[in-house]
Amino acid sequence: MQKNDQVDIFITGVGGQGTILAGKVISTVALLQDLDVKLSETHGMAQRGGSVVTHVRLGPKVYSPLAEKGEVDFLLAFEQLEALRWLDYLSPTGTVIVNRQKLEPLPVLTGAQEYPREILARVRALAGHTVIVDALQDTAARENPRVVNMVLVGILASFLDLPASTWEAALQASIPPSLLEINLRAFRDGYNYQGKESSQ
């Protein structure tokens, strides 16, 4: 991003995946860079594994906390089905960053519905650009699955023209000292992820 650009980010996952912390880190980065930022969170039955959605909008001046459908520049999906569920918010030239993980929602667990097939292929076909990562493999998240969120935040950071040092400062401001090292490792794994150009 350039200093005068507005960037709209839509973060989605299920309860317990750390979407809210991811939004906090991104917002802190914006503030450290003297950008305006608006953040809005929706907790859809998060305690039962429901969708948790966070809008983060940053730029020189942001007037509304919510992006409209078709406006989002980056969709961070911590789970496959969540990527598909919210894909209509992505702009035609936007980027989806999606974790391969599958977490079955309550209707699937009870047998009332089936988990959709070929989700990643459908996302690829509909999105302007898609980054697919198995964040639970070959990253710090393999050691601690709770840092998957920082792997995806690291990938996002690599697309934005904001200093990596500012991102790490935001992590230091947002994460307890006892968990900081592994979250920094997860962020760096994402920031240096080699699959960013692999799928269109």
Order of alpha helices (4+ residues) and beta strands (2+ residues): beta-alpha-beta-beta-beta-alpha-beta-alpha-alpha-beta-alpha-alpha-alpha
